[in-house]
Amino acid sequence: MKTLTATRMERCIGCHSCSFACARLVHKLLSWNTAGIRIASSGGLSTGFVAKVCLACSPAPCAEACPTGAMRARKSGGGVLYKKDVCIRCGKCAEACPVDAIYLDLKDRPYVCVHCGRCVQFCPHECLEMVDNGKPSKEDS
């Protein structure tokens, strides 16, 4: 399985193209509040950005905290699958995330990176990449 990593953030200019691509292509919305990847300043105004993205924990604390099974751990490779129709918007997944990579929108709907890689091609400075973590690449259902 491949996972999204922010390997070259020293190149990042903070354009948020990756966030908008995620929101639009994955979630069919256009808002920073609906993206699975967030770009934040690491202290400077024009340089020094960090990508807040799911680290594909295994086991996934967010899935363990979910009372309905809306977030469930992938069978291999770490990370989660999210079923929005099962979610009760309790926010326990976001509280359990050790790297603050689950974002709740204004209606408390969670957004998390599902490691699809659709954002990678939209980064103009090639800061992001999909890395093979050595696990089988079979998709979970």
Sequence and secondary structure as in RCSB ss.txt:
>XXXX:A:sequence
MKTLTATRMERCIGCHSCSFACARLVHKLLSWNTAGIRIASSGGLSTGFVAKVCLACSPAPCAEACPTGAMRARK
SGGGVLYKKDVCIRCGKCAEACPVDAIYLDLKDRPYVCVHCGRCVQFCPHECLEMVDNGKPSKEDS
>XXXX:A:secstr
 EEEEE  GGG     HHHHHIIIIISS  SGGG S EEEESS SSS EEEE     SS HHHHH SSSSEEE S
SSS EEE TTT     HHHHH TT   EE TT  EE      TTGGG TT  EEEEE SS      
